[in-house]
Amino acid sequence: MNEITETQGKNAFELHKSIVRLKVQMGVAFLELGRLLKEIRDKELFKVLGYDSFQAYLTDSELGFKRRTVYYYIEIYEWYIGKLSYDEQYLAEIGHDGLIRMLPIVKKEYPNMPESRLKELMMDAKELRHSDFDKKYKDEEKQNGHDDYLSPPEYFRCECHSKWRIIVPREDCCPEWLKEFTKQSEKEVIDKGSKKD
């Protein structure tokens, strides 16, 4: 790779700052969109505009919204700004996808969700990759009733056989399951060996 000049470094940094700024602006825009759509729906202002229903208004060719998307915008506005009173700028930094990902958890645990839990969710939605967030919080339910947290196993497809490989520390496995697994594996090895003879 060629040596990076000071000018290239400054240019790259300025472009990056612009991208981050636009991302936040998009976040603020979708929150404002949720507020406006909620007002049109709740006050039935779509009728004033000549539409029989909110759905007809949404599918107008000028808007072209999908129903689910609009209701996500509205729900995000209702929950995070209306019920939880979060600042738009803070929510914009988390982003639309992160807020949608959190929404089922927030709705399930509200109003008994401690502030610390909500802050942890917000931080994870902002910092974790979508797949990591999903894995953490979907697997969280499986952890209920246990004192310690065990990370879920990692898994991937092996290149040589196109089968699943699972990586999990042996000490994190149920001892009875390990015995059964070992017994089954030994039986399969013996069965394969006897078929060759």
C-alpha positions in Angstrom: 0.0 0.0 0.0 1.2 3.5 -0.8 2.2 5.9 2.0 -0.7 8.0 3.2 -0.2 11.7 2.8 -1.3 14.3 5.4 -3.8 15.6 2.9 -5.3 12.2 2.3 -5.5 11.6 6.1 -7.3 15.0 6.6 -9.6 14.3 3.7 -10.5 10.8 4.9 -11.2 12.2 8.5 -13.4 15.0 7.2 -15.4 12.6 5.0 -15.8 10.2 8.0 -17.0 13.1 10.2 -19.5 14.1 7.5 -20.8 10.5 7.3 -21.3 10.3 11.1 -23.0 13.7 11.1 -25.4 12.6 8.3 -26.2 9.4 10.1 -27.2 11.3 13.2 -29.3 13.7 11.0 -31.0 10.7 9.5 -31.8 9.4 13.0 -33.4 12.7 14.0 -35.3 12.7 10.7 -36.9 9.3 11.3 -37.9 10.4 14.8 -39.5 13.5 13.4 -41.2 11.4 10.7 -42.6 9.2 13.5 -44.0 12.2 15.3 -45.6 13.7 12.1 -47.1 10.3 11.0 -48.5 9.8 14.5 -50.2 13.2 14.4 -51.7 12.6 10.9 -53.0 9.2 12.2 -54.2 10.2 15.6 -55.9 13.4 14.5 -57.2 11.7 11.4 -55.7 14.5 9.3 -55.5 12.1 6.4 -59.2 12.7 5.8 -58.6 16.4 5.3 -56.1 15.4 2.6 -58.7 13.4 0.8 -57.9 9.9 2.0 -60.5 7.5 3.5 -58.0 5.8 5.8 -54.5 6.1 7.2 -53.5 3.1 5.2 -54.6 4.7 1.9 -52.6 7.8 2.9 -49.5 5.7 3.5 -49.7 3.9 0.2 -50.1 7.1 -1.8 -47.5 7.1 -4.6 -46.0 10.3 -3.3 -45.2 8.6 0.0 -45.0 4.9 -0.9 -44.4 3.8 2.7 -44.8 0.2 3.8 -47.3 -0.2 6.6 -44.8 -2.0 8.9 -42.2 0.7 8.5 -44.6 3.5 9.3 -45.8 1.7 12.4 -42.2 1.2 13.5 -41.5 5.0 13.1 -44.6 5.7 15.2 -43.9 3.1 17.9 -40.3 4.3 18.3 -41.6 7.9 18.7 -44.4 6.8 21.1 -42.1 4.6 23.3 -38.8 6.3 23.4 -39.9 9.9 23.3 -43.5 9.8 24.5 -43.3 7.2 27.4 -39.6 7.2 28.2 -38.8 10.8 27.5 -35.5 10.3 25.8 -33.7 13.0 24.0 -34.0 12.9 20.2 -30.3 13.5 19.7 -29.3 10.5 21.9 -31.8 8.3 20.2 -30.6 9.4 16.8 -27.1 8.2 17.7 -28.5 4.7 18.5 -30.3 4.7 15.2 -33.5 3.3 13.8 -32.3 -0.4 13.6 -31.0 -0.4 17.2 -34.2 1.1 18.5 -36.4 -1.4 16.6 -34.2 -4.2 17.9 -34.7 -3.0 21.5 -38.4 -2.3 21.2 -39.8 -5.8 22.0 -37.6 -6.0 25.2 -38.7 -2.5 26.3 -42.4 -3.3 25.7 -42.2 -6.6 27.5 -40.4 -5.2 30.6 -42.1 -1.8 30.8 -43.0 -0.2 33.3 -40.9 -2.4 35.7 -37.6 -2.0 33.8 -34.9 -0.5 35.9 -33.2 2.6 34.5 -29.9 0.7 34.6 -31.3 -2.1 32.4 -32.6 0.4 29.9 -29.2 2.2 29.8 -27.5 -1.2 29.2 -29.9 -1.9 26.4 -29.3 1.5 24.8 -25.6 1.1 25.0 -25.7 -2.4 23.6 -28.0 -1.3 20.7 -25.5 1.5 19.9 -22.3 -0.5 20.2 -23.0 -4.1 19.4 -23.3 -5.5 15.9 -26.9 -6.4 15.2 -26.2 -10.1 15.3 -24.3 -9.8 18.6 -27.2 -7.8 20.1 -29.7 -10.3 18.9 -27.7 -13.2 20.2 -27.1 -11.6 23.6 -30.7 -10.7 24.3 -32.4 -13.8 22.7 -30.0 -16.0 24.7 -30.7 -13.9 27.8 -34.1 -15.6 28.2 -32.4 -19.0 28.3 -30.1 -17.7 31.1 -33.1 -16.8 33.4 -33.1 -18.7 36.7 -29.3 -19.1 36.7 -26.9 -17.1 38.9 -24.0 -16.9 36.5 -24.0 -15.9 32.8 -22.6 -18.4 30.3 -21.8 -17.1 26.8 -23.6 -18.9 24.1 -21.5 -21.2 21.9 -20.0 -19.8 18.8 -20.8 -21.7 15.6 -19.8 -21.6 11.9 -19.8 -23.8 8.8 -16.6 -25.7 8.2 -15.2 -25.4 4.7 -14.2 -29.0 4.2 -17.6 -30.6 4.9 -20.0 -27.7 4.9 -21.3 -28.8 8.3 -21.7 -26.9 11.5 -18.8 -26.6 13.9 -19.7 -25.6 17.5 -17.1 -24.0 19.8 -17.9 -24.2 23.5 -15.6 -24.6 26.5 -16.0 -28.1 27.9 -16.5 -26.7 31.4 -19.5 -24.8 30.2 -21.2 -28.0 29.0 -23.7 -30.1 31.1 -21.7 -33.1 32.4 -24.6 -35.5 31.7 -24.9 -34.2 28.1 -21.1 -34.6 27.7 -21.3 -38.2 28.8 -24.2 -38.9 26.4 -22.4 -37.1 23.5 -19.2 -38.9 24.1 -21.0 -42.3 24.3 -22.9 -41.5 21.1 -19.7 -40.4 19.3 -17.8 -43.6 20.4 -20.7 -45.7 19.2 -20.7 -44.0 15.8 -16.9 -44.5 15.5 -17.4 -48.2 16.4 -20.3 -48.6 13.9 -18.3 -47.0 11.1 -15.3 -49.2 11.9 -17.4 -52.4 11.9 -18.9 -51.4 8.5 -15.4 -51.2 7.0 -14.5 -54.7 8.1 
